[in-house]
């Protein structure tokens, strides 16, 4: 994996990494593989606070490009839309989405009355 650019966004409390991954002779990397590699590139990062976006593999090329966002906390991740949290739910241990799941369970309890 090659890092094209690395930007610290202090306003949104995250590190933004644009990457290129050449995978000649192997399959297209999964989102989980990308997240695991990003975790090793940013020491001290919590895998629950990593979001991988805009992954694109062009037809006929063994090259995947994309963007990884590494947030400082679950609170900082609230800028991401809910559908992004849903897409990454299977890759997390649950720490990053605890607050949103508690809110949705409270709403469902209130709706039954």
C-alpha positions, 0 to 999 in steps of 0.5 A: 500500500502506498500513501498518496497523501496524509492530512491531519484534520484538527477541526474534525479530529481525524487523520485523512489518508489517501492510498493506492494499493497495487495487488498484481497477482492477487484478488482485490483487497477487502475492506477488512484487509484495508482497515487492518493495514491502515491500523498498522500504518497509524500506530495508536489508532483504534480500529473501531474509529477507522472508516474506509471510503471511496475504494475503487478498482479500475477494470483491467488494472490491479490497482485500488485507490481509496481514502481512510479516515482515522478518528480520535473518538466515537464522538468525533465520528458523529460527522459521518452519516448513519449509513457509513456506520452501518457499513462498518458495523461488522468490522467493529468490536462495538465501542464506536457505535454504542451510543447510536444503538442505545439511542435507536433502542430508546426510540423503539421503546417510546414508539410502542406506547 
